[in-house]
Amino acid sequence: MTGIDIRPSGPGDLASIERIYPDAFPEEDLLPLVRQLLTQEPAVLSLVAGAGHEITGHILFTPCGITGSDTAAALLAPLAVARKYQRQGIGTALIAEGLSRLRLAGVTRVYVLGDPAYYGRSGFEPETAISPPYPLPEQWRDAWQSVSLDTSQPPARGTLLLPEPWMQPALWAP
Ligand SMILES: CC(C)(COP(=O)(O)OP(=O)(O)OC[C@H]1O[C@@H](n2cnc3c(N)ncnc32)[C@H](O)[C@@H]1OP(=O)(O)O)[C@@H](O)C(=O)NCCC(=O)NCCS
């Protein structure tokens, strides 16, 4: 798809972002998490894709640390594309733009919990050295992935250190 306009979101985009989530995730209520991250965590990277004034997709990256390491990391989540705009390259473009901005900001590794068939297309690989904040059920093990933004950095070992909105076991369970 050509002409995908991607930009950081502002406070005026909140209502449009809030419309995308129930549409993309009809069975999951991610709005409280998204609202908390957008309003309480100024360091998040929040990008929207838009066609004209219509917002078609949204992605969030939360900067985070790793226990016992000074690695600058980030967690990718959530990512949502409005149903009628899916499969047009918007999700992939949001991921690519986010990774590019994070690389420039000095982030060296980005983590995600999601479908490996989808995120593998953007360079994510199974992650075993760094654990998520809560143990994952066996069936989700392959879903925990990362991508390196700086190959000169050796992979660290430890556990992801995330801000408060992410510290809810329900967000890490099926
Ligand atoms: C998953 C999602 C973000 C993908 O965004 P998108 O803009 O539709 O994806 P893209 O156009 O960049 O990529 C589409 C390709 O990814 C693949 N793909 C899309 N969703 C996929 C999924 N859930 N699992 C595996 N592959 C998927 C398709 O094969 C498609 O390629 P094809 O059209 O050549 O077959 C979007 O469909 C969405 O919001 N879904 C509902 C919410 C969700 O599951 N979010 C993911 C959070 S982990």
The ligand as an SDF file (V2000), in Angstrom:
LIG
                    3D

 48 50  0  0  0  0  0  0  0  0999 V2000
   -2.4840   -8.1250   13.4370 C   0  0  0  0  0  0  0  0  0  0  0  0
   -2.6420   -6.7590   12.7880 C   0  0  0  0  0  0  0  0  0  0  0  0
   -2.0300   -5.6940   13.6870 C   0  0  0  0  0  0  0  0  0  0  0  0
   -1.9240   -6.7890   11.4450 C   0  0  0  0  0  0  0  0  0  0  0  0
   -2.0060   -5.5220   10.8440 O   0  0  0  0  0  0  0  0  0  0  0  0
   -2.2530   -5.4130    9.2980 P   0  0  0  0  0  0  0  0  0  0  0  0
   -2.0970   -3.9970    8.9010 O   0  0  0  0  0  0  0  0  0  0  0  0
   -3.5300   -6.0870    8.9630 O   0  0  0  0  0  0  0  0  0  0  0  0
   -1.0410   -6.3080    8.7760 O   0  0  0  0  0  0  0  0  0  0  0  0
   -0.1600   -6.0750    7.4810 P   0  0  0  0  0  0  0  0  0  0  0  0
   -1.0140   -5.5970    6.3680 O   0  0  0  0  0  0  0  0  0  0  0  0
    1.0170   -5.2600    7.8320 O   0  0  0  0  0  0  0  0  0  0  0  0
    0.3500   -7.5210    7.2010 O   0  0  0  0  0  0  0  0  0  0  0  0
   -0.5820   -8.4000    6.7080 C   0  0  0  0  0  0  0  0  0  0  0  0
    0.0470   -9.7280    6.5950 C   0  0  0  0  0  0  0  0  0  0  0  0
    0.3110  -10.2570    7.8740 O   0  0  0  0  0  0  0  0  0  0  0  0
   -0.3070  -11.5220    7.9780 C   0  0  0  0  0  0  0  0  0  0  0  0
   -1.1400  -11.4450    9.1450 N   0  0  0  0  0  0  0  0  0  0  0  0
   -2.0400  -10.5270    9.4760 C   0  0  0  0  0  0  0  0  0  0  0  0
   -2.5500  -10.8030   10.6940 N   0  0  0  0  0  0  0  0  0  0  0  0
   -1.9220  -11.9080   11.1010 C   0  0  0  0  0  0  0  0  0  0  0  0
   -1.9960  -12.6930   12.2460 C   0  0  0  0  0  0  0  0  0  0  0  0
   -2.8290  -12.4090   13.2750 N   0  0  0  0  0  0  0  0  0  0  0  0
   -1.2110  -13.7710   12.3240 N   0  0  0  0  0  0  0  0  0  0  0  0
   -0.3780  -14.0880   11.3170 C   0  0  0  0  0  0  0  0  0  0  0  0
   -0.2670  -13.3750   10.2080 N   0  0  0  0  0  0  0  0  0  0  0  0
   -1.0310  -12.3140   10.0990 C   0  0  0  0  0  0  0  0  0  0  0  0
   -1.1230  -11.8260    6.7870 C   0  0  0  0  0  0  0  0  0  0  0  0
   -0.6260  -13.0070    6.2320 O   0  0  0  0  0  0  0  0  0  0  0  0
   -0.9000  -10.6680    5.8940 C   0  0  0  0  0  0  0  0  0  0  0  0
   -0.2240  -11.0540    4.7650 O   0  0  0  0  0  0  0  0  0  0  0  0
   -1.0440  -11.4140    3.4450 P   0  0  0  0  0  0  0  0  0  0  0  0
   -2.1050  -10.3600    3.3310 O   0  0  0  0  0  0  0  0  0  0  0  0
    0.0210  -11.3660    2.4100 O   0  0  0  0  0  0  0  0  0  0  0  0
   -1.5890  -12.7650    3.7150 O   0  0  0  0  0  0  0  0  0  0  0  0
   -4.1290   -6.4040   12.5320 C   0  0  0  0  0  0  0  0  0  0  0  0
   -4.6620   -7.3580   11.6780 O   0  0  0  0  0  0  0  0  0  0  0  0
   -4.9540   -6.3030   13.7920 C   0  0  0  0  0  0  0  0  0  0  0  0
   -5.0840   -5.2300   14.3710 O   0  0  0  0  0  0  0  0  0  0  0  0
   -5.5430   -7.4320   14.2040 N   0  0  0  0  0  0  0  0  0  0  0  0
   -6.3580   -7.4820   15.3920 C   0  0  0  0  0  0  0  0  0  0  0  0
   -5.6050   -7.1710   16.6300 C   0  0  0  0  0  0  0  0  0  0  0  0
   -4.3560   -8.0110   16.8100 C   0  0  0  0  0  0  0  0  0  0  0  0
   -4.3990   -9.2370   16.7190 O   0  0  0  0  0  0  0  0  0  0  0  0
   -3.2270   -7.3250   17.1010 N   0  0  0  0  0  0  0  0  0  0  0  0
   -1.9490   -7.9610   17.2860 C   0  0  0  0  0  0  0  0  0  0  0  0
   -1.5320   -7.7920   18.6720 C   0  0  0  0  0  0  0  0  0  0  0  0
   -0.2590   -8.9490   19.0840 S   0  0  0  0  0  0  0  0  0  0  0  0
  1  2  1  0
  2  3  1  0
  2  4  1  0
  2 36  1  0
  4  5  1  0
  5  6  1  0
  6  7  2  0
  6  8  1  0
  6  9  1  0
  9 10  1  0
 10 11  2  0
 10 12  1  0
 10 13  1  0
 13 14  1  0
 14 15  1  0
 15 16  1  0
 15 30  1  0
 16 17  1  0
 17 18  1  0
 17 28  1  0
 18 19  1  0
 18 27  1  0
 19 20  2  0
 20 21  1  0
 21 22  1  0
 21 27  2  0
 22 23  1  0
 22 24  2  0
 24 25  1  0
 25 26  2  0
 26 27  1  0
 28 29  1  0
 28 30  1  0
 30 31  1  0
 31 32  1  0
 32 33  2  0
 32 34  1  0
 32 35  1  0
 36 37  1  0
 36 38  1  0
 38 39  2  0
 38 40  1  0
 40 41  1  0
 41 42  1  0
 42 43  1  0
 43 44  2  0
 43 45  1  0
 45 46  1  0
 46 47  1  0
 47 48  1  0
M  END
$$$$
